[in-house]
Amino acid sequence: MHCQLQLKNMVYKCANINQRCLLCNETTEQPYPLCVACEVELPWLDDGCQVCALPLPMHGLTCAQCTRRVPAFHRVEAPWHYGFPLDALISRFKYNSQWPTGRLLAQLLGRWLMHRFSEGLPRPTLLLPVPLSRRKLRQRGYNQAAMLARWLARHIGIPCTERSLKRLVDTPAQQGLKARERKRNLRHAFAIGDTQPLEGRHVALIDDVLTTGATAQAIASVLLKAGARRVDVYCLARTAKPGSA
């Protein structure tokens, strides 16, 4: 019995402490593969819009766009802005199939959200990953948002489903498009599936990066029409306004 317990302790230490940092390859001495120094160096989003999390110079502000037109989603929660070295981690996961990196990012996002819940952020009852177009799914072989949602669901104890949202149109790539073009690109692109009832539910969309918010706006509008009470957006990073630091 004693040998078995010691062996379990050794396995625990090996699996949770003696890990290599995915950024610098040093021993982490943390229960996830990221050392303290690299975690501190991540581009933490200290001050952002209270609605869309757009990086702003001061805390407690609402950006001009959200002031002019209130989005369909209630608020965006993102621990980081999209900058080095987080952008490299997301790219490794998103384009190079480095799934341990994605699992790490989901774990860190889960820790962030648990902290926000303890501060009073209302908990959703369902997580919904942003669906990927069929063309991109064939090319990439996986939906990074769906993988994040599955890992995140385990960390924060909220169920997720990949069948409540459908992408009806294989829209062109959003990269390089202006905000208005992105909105036009996404008209009628999403629909509700026939599985999970949404009436009166607080749901959270899961994605990797929020850029203009056009995708989140389009999906949130569809969810609200289907009866959802509140739609939040949980993502890893929020991009800054073009031209800003």
Secondary structure, DSSP 8 states (H G I E B T S, - for coil): -HHHHHHHHHHHHHHHTS-B-TTT-SB--SSSS--HHHHHHS-B--SB-TTT--B-SSTT---HHHHHS--SSSEEE-SEES-TTHHHHHHHHHHH--HHHHHHHHHHHHHHHHHHHHTT----SEEEE----HHHHHHHSS-HHHHHHHHHHHHHT--B-SSSEEE-S-----TT--HHHHHHHTTT-EEE-SSS--TT-EEEEEEEEESSSHHHHHHHHHHHHTT-SEEEEEEEEE---TT--
